[in-house]
Amino acid sequence: MPVKQTVHRVLFGVVTSIGGILGFLLGIYCQRYLAGINQVTLYASVAAFTILGLVIGILMATPSAELTAATLEATATSLQTLALSEVIMGAVGLIIGLGVAFFVSLALQSIAFTSVPVVGVWLGPVLILFSAILFASLGAFMGYRVSALRSVKDFFDHRGEKAPIAQVLIDTSIIVDGRLGAVLETGFLPGKLVIPQFVLGELQLLADSEDPLKRVRGRRGLEFLEELRPLFPFEVVDEPVEGKGADQKLVKMARVSGAALLTNDYNLQKVAAVQGLKVLNLNQLAAALKPSVLPGQMLQLNLQREGKESHQGVAYFEDGTMVVVERGKPHIGQEVIAEVTSVMQTATGKMVFAKFRHLVDNGGAVSEESA
């Protein structure tokens, strides 16, 4: 049986049992107000309250079990992303927090809460339970924060407002992409560029690969960094980072340092975003900057090749967006005027469909529409 299903069944039974027990205790408690009724009626009332508690427990068991199982699964997944040092320091902080809560509970037990009307009997235990949860959570959080400290100042760096990005971690996909230099020239990329040593190691593995394509990409990436350093100096850091593979190490390093992550890797972007990290994606930036065209707009295009259909011609915008022109095949290699009919968003970008209107001759004049 799957673990999740087993946990769900156990929690279902626990919640149902708690409902029945509470109903039974409520029936016992209500007996003091039924003193003039015979014994059979008293037993019947206890049984009725018990059955009522079981029914309520059954109704609440499924949503409670599903919520608890989902919470446990999410917690286990989060713990898997933590480094061993973070888990150990979090556990130490938890133990210290429980120790503080123990001494607080001793102080609370010395207070006569029973003198408080109505809620006095429950006030002491509730405050003790609340203090235990509060100090245990606070201790675990402080232990986790201490594990990631580089200086005492780092502990107080998390304020309500977001600080500007100080560092940008560069992923291997960005280096082999080759567009980083052009982006840096615009001055829109914030923060100091940081390249971890394990990213350079991954580039070297690509450059030494037996696969010709990977080898070319790796060598091009190393050459690009060599050309980039004099123009836009970057820092190479060689800090020990726990994790399996470069992607996991990048996420851990970004989480610890508070740096943004610059990548073109879709899966890495999603993993980092789930953990609340700042992610910069050049592919998304390029897609956002593609020219916006609307149906009915006139375009002057240079038809470059034949389309998928026999009568179509294909042109391209400067950013690479494909424009498919109906009845454009006879005019391949010429300048034409075309009217946009529709725009389609695909997984690889936008595709623009247009219909041929006029032909532009060498002198810049526009001839009438062809038949």
C-alpha positions in Angstrom: 0.0 0.0 0.0 1.4 3.5 -0.8 2.7 5.5 2.1 0.4 8.4 1.4 -2.7 6.1 1.4 -1.5 4.4 4.7 -1.1 7.8 6.4 -4.5 8.9 5.2 -6.2 5.8 6.7 -4.3 6.2 10.0 -5.3 9.8 10.2 -8.9 9.0 9.3 -9.1 6.5 12.2 -7.5 8.9 14.6 -9.8 11.8 13.8 -12.9 9.5 14.0 -11.7 8.1 17.3 -11.1 11.5 18.7 -14.7 12.5 17.7 -16.1 9.5 19.5 -14.1 10.0 22.6 -15.1 13.7 22.8 -18.7 12.8 22.3 -18.4 10.2 25.1 -16.8 12.7 27.5 -19.4 15.3 26.6 -22.1 12.7 27.5 -20.5 12.0 30.8 -20.2 15.7 31.5 -23.9 16.3 30.7 -25.0 13.7 33.3 -24.7 16.2 36.1 -27.6 18.1 34.6 -29.7 15.0 34.2 -29.8 13.9 37.8 -33.5 13.3 38.0 -33.6 10.9 35.0 -33.4 7.1 35.4 -30.2 5.2 34.8 -31.3 3.8 31.4 -31.9 7.3 30.1 -28.5 8.4 31.3 -26.8 5.5 29.5 -28.8 6.3 26.4 -27.7 10.0 26.5 -24.1 9.0 26.8 -24.5 6.6 23.8 -26.2 9.3 21.8 -23.4 11.8 22.4 -20.8 9.1 21.6 -22.6 8.3 18.3 -22.9 12.0 17.5 -19.2 12.5 18.1 -18.4 9.5 15.9 -20.6 10.9 13.1 -19.0 14.4 13.4 -15.5 12.7 13.5 -16.3 10.7 10.3 -17.5 13.9 8.5 -14.4 15.8 9.5 -12.0 12.9 9.1 -11.6 13.0 5.3 -10.8 16.7 4.9 -8.6 16.7 8.1 -6.7 13.6 7.0 -6.1 15.0 3.5 -4.9 18.4 4.8 -2.6 16.7 7.4 -1.2 14.3 4.8 -0.6 17.1 2.3 1.1 19.2 5.0 3.3 16.2 6.1 4.2 15.6 2.4 5.1 19.2 1.8 7.1 19.3 5.0 9.1 16.2 4.0 9.7 17.7 0.5 11.0 20.9 2.0 13.3 19.0 4.4 14.8 17.1 1.5 16.0 20.5 0.0 17.7 21.5 3.2 21.4 20.9 3.8 22.5 18.6 6.6 23.9 21.5 8.6 20.5 23.3 8.4 18.7 20.3 9.7 21.1 19.8 12.5 21.1 23.4 13.6 17.3 23.6 13.3 17.0 20.5 15.6 19.4 22.0 18.1 17.4 25.2 18.1 14.2 23.2 18.6 15.6 21.5 21.6 16.8 24.8 23.1 13.4 26.3 22.5 11.7 23.4 24.2 14.0 23.8 27.2 13.1 27.5 27.5 9.4 26.5 27.2 9.9 24.0 30.1 11.0 26.8 32.5 8.3 29.1 31.3 5.7 26.3 32.0 7.1 26.0 35.5 6.5 29.7 36.0 3.0 29.4 34.6 2.1 26.5 36.9 2.8 28.7 39.9 0.0 31.1 38.8 -3.5 30.4 40.2 -5.4 30.4 37.0 -8.3 28.5 38.6 -9.5 31.7 40.2 -10.4 33.1 36.8 -14.2 32.4 36.2 -15.3 30.0 33.5 -12.0 29.6 31.6 -9.7 29.4 34.6 -9.5 25.5 34.4 -8.3 25.6 30.8 -6.3 28.8 30.8 -3.1 27.3 32.4 -2.8 24.3 30.1 -3.6 26.4 27.0 -0.9 28.9 27.8 1.7 26.2 28.5 0.9 24.5 25.2 1.1 27.9 23.4 4.4 28.7 25.0 5.9 25.3 24.0 4.8 25.8 20.4 6.1 29.4 20.3 9.5 28.8 21.8 10.1 25.5 19.9 9.3 27.2 16.5 11.4 30.3 17.4 14.3 28.1 18.4 14.1 26.0 15.2 14.0 29.1 13.1 16.9 30.7 14.8 18.9 27.5 14.5 18.2 27.4 10.8 19.2 31.1 10.4 22.4 30.6 12.3 23.4 27.7 10.0 23.4 30.1 7.0 25.3 33.0 8.7 28.4 34.4 7.3 28.5 37.3 9.7 26.4 38.6 12.6 25.0 41.3 10.3 23.5 38.7 8.0 21.2 37.6 10.9 19.4 41.0 10.9 19.4 41.5 7.1 15.8 40.1 6.6 13.6 43.1 6.9 10.1 43.7 5.8 11.1 45.4 2.6 13.1 43.6 -0.1 16.7 44.8 -0.4 18.1 45.4 -3.8 19.8 42.5 -5.5 23.5 42.5 -4.5 24.6 39.4 -6.5 23.5 37.5 -9.6 24.5 33.9 -9.9 25.2 32.8 -13.5 24.0 29.4 -14.7 25.7 27.3 -17.3 22.8 27.8 -19.8 23.3 31.5 -19.8 27.1 31.3 -20.5 26.7 29.0 -23.5 23.7 31.1 -24.7 26.0 34.0 -25.7 23.5 36.9 -25.3 24.7 37.9 -21.8 27.2 40.4 -23.2 24.6 42.3 -25.1 22.3 42.4 -22.0 25.2 43.7 -19.9 25.8 46.5 -22.4 22.3 47.8 -21.8 23.0 48.2 -18.1 19.6 46.7 -17.1 21.1 43.7 -15.3 21.3 44.5 -11.5 23.9 43.3 -9.1 27.4 41.9 -9.2 28.0 38.9 -11.5 29.0 35.8 -9.6 30.0 32.5 -11.3 30.4 29.5 -8.9 33.4 27.2 -9.4 31.1 24.2 -10.0 29.6 26.0 -13.0 33.0 26.4 -14.5 33.6 22.7 -13.8 30.4 21.9 -15.7 31.6 24.0 -18.6 34.9 22.1 -18.6 33.1 18.8 -18.7 31.1 20.0 -21.7 34.3 21.1 -23.4 35.9 17.7 -22.8 32.8 15.7 -23.9 33.0 13.2 -26.7 29.7 14.6 -28.1 30.7 17.2 -30.7 27.7 19.4 -30.0 28.4 19.5 -26.3 32.1 20.0 -26.9 31.4 23.0 -29.1 29.0 24.5 -26.6 31.4 24.0 -23.7 34.3 25.6 -25.6 32.2 28.5 -26.8 31.1 29.1 -23.2 34.7 29.2 -21.9 35.8 31.5 -24.8 32.8 33.8 -24.0 33.8 34.2 -20.4 37.4 35.0 -21.4 36.1 37.7 -23.7 33.6 39.0 -21.1 36.0 39.4 -18.1 37.9 42.5 -19.4 34.6 44.3 -20.3 32.4 43.2 -17.4 34.4 41.8 -14.5 32.8 39.0 -12.6 33.7 37.1 -9.5 34.4 33.4 -9.4 33.6 31.9 -6.0 34.8 28.5 -4.8 32.7 27.9 -1.7 31.7 24.4 -0.6 28.0 23.9 -1.4 26.1 20.8 -0.5 23.8 19.3 -3.2 23.6 16.9 -6.0 24.5 18.5 -9.4 25.0 22.1 -10.4 21.3 23.0 -10.4 20.7 21.9 -6.8 23.9 23.7 -5.7 22.9 26.9 -7.5 19.5 26.9 -5.7 21.1 26.3 -2.3 23.7 29.0 -2.9 21.1 31.5 -4.1 18.9 30.8 -1.0 21.8 31.2 1.4 23.3 34.3 -0.2 20.0 36.0 -1.2 21.4 36.4 -4.8 19.2 36.3 -7.9 19.6 33.4 -10.3 20.2 34.1 -14.0 19.3 31.1 -16.1 17.6 29.9 -19.3 16.8 26.5 -17.8 13.0 26.2 -17.5 13.0 23.5 -14.9 15.7 25.2 -12.8 13.6 28.4 -12.9 10.5 26.6 -11.7 12.4 24.9 -8.8 14.0 28.2 -7.7 10.7 30.1 -8.0 8.9 27.5 -5.8 11.5 28.2 -3.1 10.8 31.9 -3.3 14.1 32.9 -5.1 14.5 35.7 -7.6 15.0 34.3 -11.1 16.0 36.2 -14.2 15.4 34.4 -17.5 16.8 35.8 -20.7 14.3 33.8 -22.8 11.4 35.4 -21.0 13.0 38.8 -21.4 13.4 38.3 -25.2 9.8 37.1 -25.5 8.6 40.2 -23.6 10.5 42.5 -25.9 9.2 41.0 -29.2 7.3 43.6 -31.2 3.6 43.5 -30.7 1.5 43.3 -33.9 -2.3 43.4 -34.2 -4.7 42.1 -36.8 -5.2 44.7 -39.5 -1.7 46.2 -39.2 0.3 46.7 -42.4 3.8 45.3 -42.5 6.6 45.8 -45.0 8.4 42.5 -45.2 11.2 40.8 -47.2 10.0 37.3 -48.1 12.9 34.9 -47.6 11.6 31.4 -48.2 8.7 29.1 -49.0 6.2 28.3 -46.3 4.7 25.0 -45.2 1.9 25.4 -47.7 2.8 25.6 -51.4 1.4 29.2 -51.8 2.9 30.7 -48.7 6.0 32.9 -48.3 7.9 33.4 -45.0 9.5 36.5 -43.6 11.1 37.3 -40.2 11.2 40.2 -37.8 14.6 41.3 -36.6 14.1 39.3 -33.3 13.4 36.1 -35.3 9.6 36.1 -35.1 8.2 34.2 -38.1 5.6 35.9 -40.4 3.7 33.6 -42.8 2.3 35.5 -45.8 -0.5 33.9 -47.8 0.0 34.0 -51.6 3.5 35.2 -51.0 5.5 32.4 -52.7 5.7 34.1 -56.1 7.4 37.1 -54.5 10.1 35.3 -52.5 13.2 37.5 -52.4 11.2 40.7 -52.8 9.8 43.4 -50.5 6.0 43.2 -50.0 3.3 44.9 -48.1 1.2 42.4 -46.0 -1.8 42.8 -43.7 -1.7 40.9 -40.3 -4.6 38.5 -40.1 -3.8 36.7 -36.8 -1.1 36.2 -34.2 -0.5 32.8 -32.6 1.4 32.2 -29.4 3.3 28.9 -29.5 5.7 27.1 -27.1 8.7 28.5 -29.0 7.3 32.1 -29.4 4.9 34.0 -31.6 3.9 33.3 -35.1 2.3 36.0 -37.2 0.0 35.2 -40.2 -0.6 37.8 -42.9 -2.1 38.1 -46.3 -0.3 39.6 -49.3 -1.4 43.1 -50.3 1.1 45.0 -52.5 4.5 44.6 -54.0 7.3 47.1 -53.3 9.6 47.7 -56.3 13.3 48.6 -56.1 12.5 52.3 -56.2 10.3 52.1 -53.1 7.0 52.4 -55.0 4.1 50.2 -54.2 2.4 48.3 -57.1 -1.2 47.1 -57.1 -2.2 43.9 -55.4 -1.5 40.8 -57.5 -4.3 38.6 -58.6 
